[in-house]
């Protein structure tokens, strides 16, 4: 059995793992409320765009805040738990289609999984204000990436499908950091695409790397969020149930869109959400500060 086949088997196993973990947790809670139409549509749209390379975390965060569906402190966990199974489906499609040198692919995926596992254990126990600041900053970074991408400020990449030497070591460290940052809501897709281009790899190689990384890291990060009950069950179910057909339609039917136009829209929405998140954190800090007389 070759490496690609092993990865596909591994995807099936981690998918089964998160289904079992989630089902046990929901049963212990006494069952879950079925998601609303809005939550299902958010899952469909965000995972549809995710499959085309836009990413799902920034867009989902913006929609959750716009419709006031999930408390800020539970958004990171909801993103990871809800988008896990759709992302595994994406990874199945792109690992099977696009060939990447096995050592590079497996090493980068492993680095991101370790980063996410460590990061989720920290973020799941963060207070609300820390999450707001972390996600606000992550969304501003995402907005900057969308802007620079649309202005053509990033390298276009090369032809390589694998890495060696210093480039390989740098990529492993970078994927570890990106895996950890995913747990606060900074999607891995856009940064991974930039990294692949900077290292001279074929842009198509970004898809199995970033989707494979997310597919393997998200179940383990999600298990930690589930353990600490740091997510919204109903909203996460909406992302999963709505997201799976969104992935299937994007991957096998639509396949491409005018991505630049979509990025401009996402840029506006994400920037607004980032500012809103940071303003909420500032208000909470002011509310928590004791009156001047008490401080005196």
DRENDO-1510 file (C-alpha; in Angstrom, 1 decimal, always signed):
<recs>
REC; n; res; u; v; w
REC; 1; UNK; +0.0; +0.0; +0.0 .
REC; 2; UNK; +1.5; +3.4; -1.0 .
REC; 3; UNK; +1.6; +6.6; +1.1 .
REC; 4; UNK; -1.4; +8.1; -0.7 .
REC; 5; UNK; -3.5; +5.0; +0.0 .
REC; 6; UNK; -2.4; +5.1; +3.7 .
REC; 7; UNK; -3.4; +8.7; +4.0 .
REC; 8; UNK; -6.8; +8.0; +2.6 .
REC; 9; UNK; -7.2; +5.1; +5.1 .
REC; 10; UNK; -6.0; +7.5; +7.8 .
REC; 11; UNK; -8.6; +10.0; +6.8 .
REC; 12; UNK; -11.3; +7.4; +7.2 .
REC; 13; UNK; -10.1; +6.5; +10.7 .
REC; 14; UNK; -9.9; +10.0; +12.0 .
REC; 15; UNK; -13.3; +10.7; +10.5 .
REC; 16; UNK; -14.7; +7.7; +12.4 .
REC; 17; UNK; -12.8; +8.9; +15.5 .
REC; 18; UNK; -14.4; +12.3; +15.6 .
REC; 19; UNK; -17.9; +10.9; +14.8 .
REC; 20; UNK; -17.6; +8.6; +17.8 .
REC; 21; UNK; -16.2; +11.3; +20.2 .
REC; 22; UNK; -18.9; +13.7; +19.1 .
REC; 23; UNK; -21.8; +11.2; +19.3 .
REC; 24; UNK; -20.8; +10.2; +22.8 .
REC; 25; UNK; -20.6; +13.8; +24.0 .
REC; 26; UNK; -24.0; +14.7; +22.5 .
REC; 27; UNK; -25.6; +11.6; +24.1 .
REC; 28; UNK; -24.2; +12.5; +27.5 .
REC; 29; UNK; -25.7; +16.0; +27.0 .
REC; 30; UNK; -29.1; +14.5; +26.5 .
REC; 31; UNK; -29.2; +15.0; +22.7 .
REC; 32; UNK; -28.7; +17.9; +20.4 .
REC; 33; UNK; -31.2; +20.4; +18.9 .
REC; 34; UNK; -31.4; +20.1; +15.1 .
REC; 35; UNK; -29.8; +23.1; +13.4 .
REC; 36; UNK; -31.8; +26.0; +11.9 .
REC; 37; UNK; -32.0; +26.7; +8.2 .
REC; 38; UNK; -29.6; +29.6; +8.7 .
REC; 39; UNK; -27.0; +27.4; +10.3 .
REC; 40; UNK; -27.3; +24.8; +7.6 .
REC; 41; UNK; -26.9; +27.5; +4.9 .
REC; 42; UNK; -23.9; +28.9; +6.6 .
REC; 43; UNK; -22.3; +25.4; +6.6 .
REC; 44; UNK; -23.2; +24.9; +2.9 .
REC; 45; UNK; -21.8; +28.3; +1.7 .
REC; 46; UNK; -18.7; +28.4; +3.8 .
REC; 47; UNK; -17.6; +24.9; +3.0 .
REC; 48; UNK; -18.5; +25.4; -0.7 .
REC; 49; UNK; -16.1; +28.4; -0.7 .
REC; 50; UNK; -13.6; +26.5; +1.4 .
REC; 51; UNK; -13.3; +23.8; -1.3 .
REC; 52; UNK; -12.5; +26.4; -3.9 .
REC; 53; UNK; -9.6; +27.7; -1.7 .
REC; 54; UNK; -11.2; +30.7; +0.0 .
REC; 55; UNK; -11.2; +29.1; +3.5 .
REC; 56; UNK; -14.1; +28.7; +5.9 .
REC; 57; UNK; -13.0; +30.1; +9.3 .
REC; 58; UNK; -13.1; +33.8; +8.6 .
REC; 59; UNK; -16.4; +33.6; +6.6 .
REC; 60; UNK; -18.1; +31.4; +9.2 .
REC; 61; UNK; -17.0; +33.7; +12.1 .
REC; 62; UNK; -18.4; +36.7; +10.2 .
REC; 63; UNK; -21.7; +35.0; +9.7 .
REC; 64; UNK; -22.0; +33.7; +13.2 .
REC; 65; UNK; -21.4; +37.2; +14.6 .
REC; 66; UNK; -23.8; +38.8; +12.0 .
REC; 67; UNK; -26.7; +36.5; +13.0 .
REC; 68; UNK; -25.6; +36.4; +16.7 .
REC; 69; UNK; -25.6; +32.6; +16.7 .
REC; 70; UNK; -22.6; +31.6; +18.8 .
REC; 71; UNK; -21.0; +33.3; +21.9 .
REC; 72; UNK; -17.6; +34.7; +21.0 .
REC; 73; UNK; -15.8; +32.4; +23.4 .
REC; 74; UNK; -17.3; +29.3; +21.7 .
REC; 75; UNK; -16.6; +30.3; +18.1 .
REC; 76; UNK; -13.1; +28.7; +17.8 .
REC; 77; UNK; -14.4; +25.3; +19.1 .
REC; 78; UNK; -17.5; +25.5; +16.9 .
REC; 79; UNK; -15.4; +26.2; +13.8 .
REC; 80; UNK; -13.1; +23.3; +14.4 .
REC; 81; UNK; -15.8; +20.8; +15.4 .
REC; 82; UNK; -18.3; +21.8; +12.7 .
REC; 83; UNK; -16.0; +22.0; +9.8 .
REC; 84; UNK; -14.1; +18.7; +10.5 .
REC; 85; UNK; -16.1; +16.2; +8.5 .
REC; 86; UNK; -16.5; +18.5; +5.4 .
REC; 87; UNK; -12.7; +19.1; +5.5 .
REC; 88; UNK; -12.0; +15.4; +5.6 .
REC; 89; UNK; -14.2; +15.0; +2.5 .
REC; 90; UNK; -12.2; +17.8; +0.8 .
REC; 91; UNK; -8.9; +16.1; +1.7 .
REC; 92; UNK; -10.2; +12.8; +0.2 .
REC; 93; UNK; -10.8; +14.5; -3.1 .
REC; 94; UNK; -7.5; +16.4; -3.4 .
REC; 95; UNK; -5.1; +13.8; -1.9 .
REC; 96; UNK; -6.5; +11.4; -4.5 .
REC; 97; UNK; -6.2; +13.8; -7.4 .
REC; 98; UNK; -3.0; +15.8; -6.8 .
REC; 99; UNK; +0.4; +14.1; -6.3 .
REC; 100; UNK; +2.8; +15.6; -3.7 .
REC; 101; UNK; +6.1; +14.0; -2.7 .
REC; 102; UNK; +5.2; +11.6; +0.2 .
REC; 103; UNK; +7.8; +12.7; +2.8 .
REC; 104; UNK; +6.9; +16.4; +2.4 .
REC; 105; UNK; +3.1; +15.7; +2.5 .
REC; 106; UNK; +3.2; +13.4; +5.6 .
REC; 107; UNK; +5.7; +15.6; +7.5 .
REC; 108; UNK; +3.7; +18.8; +7.0 .
REC; 109; UNK; +0.5; +17.2; +8.0 .
REC; 110; UNK; +2.1; +15.7; +11.1 .
REC; 111; UNK; +3.5; +19.1; +12.1 .
REC; 112; UNK; +0.2; +20.8; +11.8 .
REC; 113; UNK; -1.6; +18.1; +13.8 .
REC; 114; UNK; +0.9; +18.5; +16.7 .
REC; 115; UNK; +0.5; +22.3; +16.6 .
REC; 116; UNK; -3.3; +22.1; +16.7 .
REC; 117; UNK; -3.3; +19.6; +19.5 .
REC; 118; UNK; -1.2; +21.8; +21.7 .
REC; 119; UNK; -3.1; +25.0; +20.7 .
REC; 120; UNK; -6.6; +23.6; +21.3 .
REC; 121; UNK; -5.8; +22.7; +24.9 .
REC; 122; UNK; -4.9; +26.3; +25.6 .
REC; 123; UNK; -7.6; +28.1; +23.6 .
REC; 124; UNK; -10.4; +25.9; +24.9 .
REC; 125; UNK; -9.7; +27.3; +28.4 .
REC; 126; UNK; -9.3; +30.9; +27.4 .
REC; 127; UNK; -11.6; +33.5; +28.9 .
REC; 128; UNK; -14.0; +35.3; +26.5 .
REC; 129; UNK; -12.0; +38.5; +26.1 .
REC; 130; UNK; -8.8; +36.6; +25.2 .
REC; 131; UNK; -10.7; +34.7; +22.5 .
REC; 132; UNK; -12.1; +38.0; +21.1 .
REC; 133; UNK; -8.6; +39.5; +20.9 .
REC; 134; UNK; -7.1; +36.4; +19.4 .
REC; 135; UNK; -9.8; +36.0; +16.8 .
REC; 136; UNK; -9.9; +39.7; +16.0 .
REC; 137; UNK; -6.2; +39.7; +15.3 .
REC; 138; UNK; -6.5; +36.5; +13.3 .
REC; 139; UNK; -9.3; +38.0; +11.1 .
REC; 140; UNK; -7.2; +41.1; +10.4 .
REC; 141; UNK; -4.3; +38.9; +9.3 .
REC; 142; UNK; -6.8; +37.0; +7.0 .
REC; 143; UNK; -8.1; +40.3; +5.6 .
REC; 144; UNK; -4.6; +41.4; +4.8 .
REC; 145; UNK; -3.8; +38.1; +3.0 .
REC; 146; UNK; -7.0; +38.5; +0.9 .
REC; 147; UNK; -6.0; +42.0; +0.0 .
REC; 148; UNK; -2.5; +41.2; -1.0 .
REC; 149; UNK; -3.6; +38.1; -2.9 .
REC; 150; UNK; -6.1; +40.2; -4.9 .
REC; 151; UNK; -3.4; +42.8; -5.6 .
REC; 152; UNK; -1.0; +40.1; -6.9 .
REC; 153; UNK; +1.6; +40.8; -4.2 .
REC; 154; UNK; +2.4; +37.1; -3.6 .
REC; 155; UNK; +4.7; +34.9; -5.6 .
REC; 156; UNK; +3.1; +32.5; -8.1 .
REC; 157; UNK; +5.2; +29.5; -7.1 .
REC; 158; UNK; +7.2; +27.0; -9.1 .
REC; 159; UNK; +7.0; +23.4; -10.3 .
REC; 160; UNK; +8.3; +21.5; -7.3 .
REC; 161; UNK; +6.0; +18.9; -5.6 .
REC; 162; UNK; +8.4; +18.2; -2.7 .
REC; 163; UNK; +10.9; +20.0; -0.4 .
REC; 164; UNK; +14.3; +19.2; +0.9 .
REC; 165; UNK; +17.0; +20.7; +3.2 .
REC; 166; UNK; +16.3; +24.1; +4.7 .
REC; 167; UNK; +13.1; +24.7; +2.9 .
REC; 168; UNK; +11.8; +21.4; +4.2 .
REC; 169; UNK; +12.7; +22.3; +7.8 .
REC; 170; UNK; +11.2; +25.8; +7.5 .
REC; 171; UNK; +7.9; +24.4; +6.1 .
REC; 172; UNK; +7.6; +21.9; +9.0 .
REC; 173; UNK; +8.0; +24.7; +11.6 .
REC; 174; UNK; +5.6; +26.9; +9.7 .
REC; 175; UNK; +2.9; +24.2; +9.5 .
REC; 176; UNK; +3.3; +23.5; +13.3 .
REC; 177; UNK; +2.7; +27.2; +13.9 .
REC; 178; UNK; -0.3; +27.4; +11.5 .
REC; 179; UNK; -1.8; +24.3; +13.1 .
REC; 180; UNK; -1.7; +26.1; +16.5 .
REC; 181; UNK; -3.1; +29.3; +15.1 .
REC; 182; UNK; -6.1; +27.4; +13.6 .
REC; 183; UNK; -7.4; +26.9; +17.1 .
REC; 184; UNK; -8.0; +30.7; +17.5 .
REC; 185; UNK; -9.8; +31.0; +14.1 .
REC; 186; UNK; -6.9; +31.8; +11.7 .
REC; 187; UNK; -7.7; +29.5; +8.8 .
REC; 188; UNK; -4.8; +27.5; +7.5 .
REC; 189; UNK; -5.6; +27.6; +3.8 .
REC; 190; UNK; -4.5; +31.1; +2.7 .
REC; 191; UNK; -1.2; +31.1; +4.8 .
REC; 192; UNK; -0.4; +27.5; +3.4 .
REC; 193; UNK; -1.0; +28.6; -0.2 .
REC; 194; UNK; +1.4; +31.6; +0.4 .
REC; 195; UNK; +4.0; +29.3; +2.1 .
REC; 196; UNK; +3.9; +26.8; -0.8 .
REC; 197; UNK; +4.4; +29.6; -3.4 .
REC; 198; UNK; +7.2; +31.2; -1.4 .
REC; 199; UNK; +9.1; +27.8; -1.3 .
REC; 200; UNK; +8.8; +27.4; -5.0 .
REC; 201; UNK; +6.3; +24.6; -5.1 .
REC; 202; UNK; +3.5; +24.1; -7.6 .
REC; 203; UNK; +0.4; +26.0; -6.4 .
REC; 204; UNK; -1.7; +22.9; -6.9 .
REC; 205; UNK; +0.4; +21.2; -4.2 .
REC; 206; UNK; -1.1; +23.6; -1.7 .
REC; 207; UNK; -4.5; +21.8; -1.9 .
REC; 208; UNK; -3.6; +18.3; -0.6 .
REC; 209; UNK; -1.2; +19.9; +1.9 .
REC; 210; UNK; -3.6; +22.4; +3.4 .
REC; 211; UNK; -6.7; +20.2; +3.2 .
REC; 212; UNK; -4.8; +17.1; +4.4 .
REC; 213; UNK; -3.3; +19.1; +7.3 .
REC; 214; UNK; -6.7; +20.4; +8.3 .
REC; 215; UNK; -8.4; +17.0; +7.9 .
REC; 216; UNK; -6.0; +15.3; +10.2 .
REC; 217; UNK; -5.5; +18.1; +12.8 .
REC; 218; UNK; -9.1; +19.2; +13.2 .
REC; 219; UNK; -10.5; +15.9; +14.7 .
REC; 220; UNK; -7.9; +16.0; +17.5 .
REC; 221; UNK; -8.3; +19.7; +18.1 .
REC; 222; UNK; -12.1; +19.2; +18.0 .
REC; 223; UNK; -11.9; +16.4; +20.6 .
REC; 224; UNK; -10.3; +18.8; +23.0 .
REC; 225; UNK; -12.9; +21.5; +22.4 .
REC; 226; UNK; -15.6; +18.9; +22.9 .
REC; 227; UNK; -14.0; +17.7; +26.1 .
REC; 228; UNK; -14.1; +21.2; +27.6 .
REC; 229; UNK; -17.6; +21.8; +26.1 .
REC; 230; UNK; -16.1; +24.9; +24.4 .
REC; 231; UNK; -18.4; +24.9; +21.3 .
REC; 232; UNK; -22.0; +25.2; +20.2 .
REC; 233; UNK; -23.5; +21.8; +19.4 .
REC; 234; UNK; -26.3; +23.0; +17.3 .
REC; 235; UNK; -24.3; +25.5; +15.2 .
REC; 236; UNK; -21.5; +22.8; +14.7 .
REC; 237; UNK; -24.1; +20.3; +13.5 .
REC; 238; UNK; -25.3; +23.0; +11.0 .
REC; 239; UNK; -21.8; +23.4; +9.6 .
REC; 240; UNK; -21.4; +19.7; +9.3 .
REC; 241; UNK; -24.7; +18.8; +7.7 .
REC; 242; UNK; -24.8; +21.8; +5.5 .
REC; 243; UNK; -21.1; +21.7; +4.7 .
REC; 244; UNK; -20.9; +18.1; +3.3 .
REC; 245; UNK; -23.1; +18.8; +0.2 .
REC; 246; UNK; -21.3; +22.1; -0.2 .
REC; 247; UNK; -18.0; +20.4; -0.5 .
REC; 248; UNK; -19.3; +17.7; -2.9 .
REC; 249; UNK; -20.9; +20.3; -5.3 .
REC; 250; UNK; -17.8; +22.5; -5.3 .
REC; 251; UNK; -15.3; +19.7; -5.8 .
REC; 252; UNK; -17.1; +17.6; -8.4 .
REC; 253; UNK; -19.5; +20.0; -10.2 .
REC; 254; UNK; -18.6; +23.7; -10.0 .
REC; 255; UNK; -14.8; +23.3; -9.6 .
REC; 256; UNK; -14.0; +27.0; -10.2 .
REC; 257; UNK; -15.4; +30.6; -9.6 .
REC; 258; UNK; -14.2; +34.1; -10.2 .
REC; 259; UNK; -12.2; +33.8; -6.9 .
REC; 260; UNK; -10.8; +37.4; -7.0 .
REC; 261; UNK; -14.3; +38.8; -6.9 .
REC; 262; UNK; -15.3; +36.6; -4.0 .
REC; 263; UNK; -12.2; +37.5; -2.1 .
REC; 264; UNK; -13.1; +41.3; -2.3 .
REC; 265; UNK; -16.5; +40.6; -0.7 .
REC; 266; UNK; -14.9; +38.3; +1.9 .
REC; 267; UNK; -12.3; +41.0; +2.6 .
REC; 268; UNK; -15.0; +43.6; +3.5 .
REC; 269; UNK; -17.0; +41.2; +5.7 .
REC; 270; UNK; -13.9; +39.9; +7.5 .
REC; 271; UNK; -12.5; +43.3; +8.2 .
REC; 272; UNK; -15.8; +44.5; +9.7 .
REC; 273; UNK; -16.0; +41.4; +11.9 .
REC; 274; UNK; -12.4; +41.8; +13.1 .
REC; 275; UNK; -13.0; +45.4; +14.1 .
REC; 276; UNK; -16.3; +44.4; +15.8 .
REC; 277; UNK; -14.6; +41.5; +17.7 .
REC; 278; UNK; -11.8; +43.8; +19.0 .
REC; 279; UNK; -14.3; +46.5; +20.0 .
REC; 280; UNK; -16.2; +43.9; +22.0 .
REC; 281; UNK; -13.0; +43.0; +23.8 .
REC; 282; UNK; -12.3; +46.6; +24.6 .
REC; 283; UNK; -15.8; +47.1; +25.9 .
REC; 284; UNK; -15.5; +44.0; +28.2 .
REC; 285; UNK; -12.2; +45.3; +29.5 .
REC; 286; UNK; -13.8; +48.7; +30.4 .
REC; 287; UNK; -16.8; +46.9; +32.0 .
REC; 288; UNK; -14.5; +44.7; +34.1 .
REC; 289; UNK; -12.4; +47.7; +35.3 .
REC; 290; UNK; -13.4; +48.7; +38.9 .
REC; 291; UNK; -14.6; +52.3; +39.4 .
REC; 292; UNK; -12.1; +55.0; +40.1 .
REC; 293; UNK; -13.1; +55.2; +43.7 .
REC; 294; UNK; -12.4; +51.5; +44.3 .
REC; 295; UNK; -9.1; +51.7; +42.6 .
REC; 296; UNK; -8.1; +54.6; +44.8 .
</recs>
